[in-house]
Amino acid sequence: MMTQQGFQEDAHRQDIRLEEQIRRQEDRNWKGLAIGFGLSGAILALLALTFMLTY
């Protein structure tokens, strides 16, 4: 009985640890996506400005 309880507690701790790792990875993915969109928007704005100034 005690062995089974120990296994369940260890499994629960491992589950919490894995969920936290997944959450961190998702946060990094969203940050990378936001940075990518921001940089592409800045590049497009510079291209538009260059076009407007040379036209």
Contacts in CASP RR format, 6 or more apart in sequence:
PFRMAT RR
TARGET T0000
AUTHOR 0000-0000-0000
METHOD contacts of the structure
MODEL  1
MMTQQGFQEDAHRQDIRLEEQIRRQEDRNWKGLAIGFGLSGAILALLALT
FMLTY
END
